[in-house]
Amino acid sequence: MKPRLLDLFCGAGGAAVGYDRAGFEVVGVDFKPQPHYPFEFHQADALEYCALHGAEYDVIHASPPCQAYSRLAYKRPELRAYPALIIPIRQALRATKQTYVIENVQEAPLESPFILCGYTLGLRVYRHRAFESNVLILTPSHRPHRERIKQPGQGHNMALYVKDMTKMVTVAGHTFSLPVGRAAMGIDWMNRAEIAQAIPPAYTEYIGRQLMAAIIPFKGIT
């Protein structure tokens, strides 16, 4: 019997696939249709769904919109119009009394966050993301980034090369080619717009294996 994980603000399922690989049965919720989501999906308001059904799950992961917290929000006022949902979702998660994880950008107001980097986990992408959890998660030592050089002809903040030009990496943005984005993120089922908003499955697989070890002794899951 697999432990059940609720994936709130699920998008196209970057986090979901990582948790699936770690051994969870995953159910996604998003207010937009997600035709590429690879598991059971419910189109609904995440906060409302959490209040109604969150306690039915063993773990809840939430990736609320990051635009209002991003560095770009200081330069682009339209991004500040996005909802700032960290505090409301934290309150909703704690009300369920279940194990939870919140994911967002580094600037988000998470409590005692830990940071994961794709390059540290062996991916061709940096994409630093912050996580908050009510379970202790051990993190790997951050692998130092070598000097990056922008490839001629590529858009800002996109396809970059490390100094020795042997390992291509991508970061957040919307102008990368689909093959590059898929290879860098370890994602082969999303389109380009979905990849731009996703986190690599390797992040949640790493977290999920620790969550699995933490919850199995207490929940009697075999």
C-alpha positions in Angstrom: 0.0 0.0 0.0 1.6 3.3 -1.1 1.3 6.4 1.0 -0.9 9.0 -0.7 0.5 12.5 -1.6 -1.6 15.5 -2.6 0.1 17.8 -5.1 -1.4 21.3 -4.8 -0.9 23.9 -7.6 0.4 20.9 -9.5 1.0 22.4 -13.0 2.1 19.7 -15.5 3.6 17.4 -12.9 7.3 18.1 -12.4 7.0 17.6 -8.6 4.5 14.8 -9.0 6.8 12.5 -11.1 9.6 12.9 -8.5 7.3 11.8 -5.7 6.0 8.9 -7.8 9.6 7.7 -8.3 10.0 7.9 -4.5 7.1 5.6 -4.0 4.0 7.8 -3.5 0.6 7.5 -5.0 0.1 11.1 -6.3 -3.0 13.1 -6.9 -2.8 16.6 -8.4 -5.0 19.7 -8.0 -4.8 22.9 -10.0 -7.4 25.5 -10.9 -6.3 25.3 -14.6 -6.8 22.2 -16.8 -3.5 20.2 -17.0 -3.8 17.8 -19.9 -0.2 16.6 -19.6 -0.4 15.8 -15.8 0.6 12.2 -15.6 -1.5 11.1 -12.6 -5.0 11.5 -11.2 -6.0 15.1 -11.5 -8.7 17.3 -10.1 -9.4 20.8 -11.4 -10.2 22.8 -8.3 -9.1 25.7 -6.1 -6.1 24.4 -4.1 -6.9 26.0 -0.8 -10.5 24.8 -0.9 -9.5 21.3 -1.9 -6.9 21.2 0.9 -9.5 22.2 3.5 -12.0 19.6 2.3 -9.6 16.7 1.5 -6.1 17.4 2.8 -6.5 15.3 5.9 -7.2 12.2 3.7 -3.6 12.2 2.5 -0.3 11.2 4.1 1.7 14.0 2.7 0.8 17.3 1.0 3.1 19.2 -1.4 2.2 22.8 -2.4 3.8 24.9 -5.1 1.8 28.2 -5.0 2.5 30.9 -7.6 5.9 32.4 -7.3 5.6 35.5 -9.5 4.7 37.9 -6.6 7.8 36.8 -4.7 10.3 36.7 -7.5 13.1 39.2 -8.0 11.5 40.3 -11.2 8.5 41.6 -9.3 10.5 44.6 -8.2 11.1 45.6 -11.8 7.8 44.4 -13.3 4.8 45.7 -11.3 2.4 43.4 -13.2 3.9 40.4 -11.4 2.9 41.8 -8.1 -0.7 41.3 -9.1 -0.3 37.6 -8.8 -1.6 36.1 -5.5 0.8 35.8 -2.6 -0.4 32.5 -1.1 2.5 31.3 1.1 0.8 32.3 4.4 -2.7 31.1 3.5 -1.5 27.7 2.2 0.8 27.2 5.2 -2.2 27.8 7.5 -4.3 25.4 5.5 -1.6 22.7 5.5 -1.0 23.0 9.2 -4.8 22.6 9.8 -4.7 19.2 8.2 -2.1 18.0 10.8 -0.3 16.1 8.0 3.2 16.1 6.7 3.7 18.9 4.2 6.2 20.5 1.9 5.9 24.1 0.4 8.1 24.9 -2.7 8.8 28.4 -4.1 11.5 30.8 -5.2 14.3 31.7 -2.8 12.8 35.1 -2.1 9.5 33.7 -0.9 8.7 34.0 2.9 9.2 30.4 3.8 10.1 29.4 7.3 13.5 27.7 7.9 13.8 26.9 4.1 16.3 24.6 2.5 17.5 25.1 -1.0 18.0 22.6 -3.8 20.0 23.1 -7.0 19.8 21.0 -10.1 23.5 21.2 -10.7 24.1 19.8 -7.3 21.8 16.9 -8.1 23.6 16.1 -11.3 21.2 17.9 -13.7 22.0 20.4 -16.5 20.1 23.1 -14.8 20.6 25.3 -11.8 17.0 26.4 -11.0 17.5 27.0 -7.3 14.2 26.4 -5.4 13.4 26.9 -1.7 11.4 24.4 0.3 9.7 24.5 3.7 8.6 21.3 5.5 7.4 20.2 9.0 9.7 17.2 8.6 13.5 17.5 8.8 15.0 17.2 5.3 18.8 16.7 4.9 20.2 18.5 2.0 23.4 17.9 -0.1 26.3 20.2 0.0 25.8 22.8 -2.6 28.0 22.1 -5.6 29.9 25.2 -6.6 29.0 26.7 -10.0 31.8 27.2 -12.4 31.9 30.4 -14.4 29.0 30.5 -16.9 29.3 32.0 -20.4 26.2 33.0 -22.4 26.1 31.3 -25.8 26.0 33.9 -28.6 22.6 34.4 -30.0 20.7 33.1 -27.0 18.3 35.2 -25.0 19.1 36.6 -21.6 18.9 34.1 -18.7 18.6 31.1 -21.0 21.0 28.6 -22.6 24.3 29.0 -20.8 27.6 27.1 -20.8 30.0 26.5 -18.0 33.5 27.7 -18.6 34.9 24.6 -20.1 32.0 24.5 -22.6 31.3 20.9 -22.0 28.1 21.0 -19.9 25.1 23.0 -21.0 22.7 24.2 -18.4 19.5 26.2 -18.6 17.8 28.5 -16.1 14.3 30.0 -15.8 12.9 31.6 -18.9 10.8 31.0 -22.0 13.2 31.2 -25.0 15.0 27.9 -24.7 14.4 25.2 -27.3 12.2 22.3 -26.2 14.9 19.6 -26.6 17.3 21.7 -24.5 14.7 22.3 -21.7 13.6 18.7 -21.6 17.2 17.4 -21.4 18.3 19.9 -18.8 15.2 19.3 -16.5 14.9 15.6 -16.9 11.3 16.1 -18.3 10.1 14.6 -21.5 6.3 15.0 -21.4 5.9 18.8 -21.1 5.8 21.6 -23.6 8.1 24.6 -23.4 5.7 26.8 -21.4 5.1 24.1 -18.8 8.8 23.4 -18.4 9.4 27.1 -17.7 7.1 26.8 -14.7 8.2 23.4 -13.5 10.7 22.1 -11.0 12.8 19.0 -12.0 11.4 15.7 -10.7 14.9 15.0 -9.2 14.1 17.6 -6.5 11.0 15.9 -5.2 12.4 12.4 -5.6 15.2 13.5 -3.3 12.8 15.0 -0.8 10.3 12.2 -1.2 12.7 9.4 -0.3 13.3 11.1 3.0 9.6 11.7 3.6 8.9 8.1 2.9 11.5 7.0 5.5 10.0 9.5 8.0 6.4 8.6 7.7 6.3 4.8 7.2 7.2 3.9 10.8 4.4 6.1 12.1 1.6 5.3 9.6 2.1 1.5 9.4 2.5 1.6 5.6 4.1 -1.4 4.0 
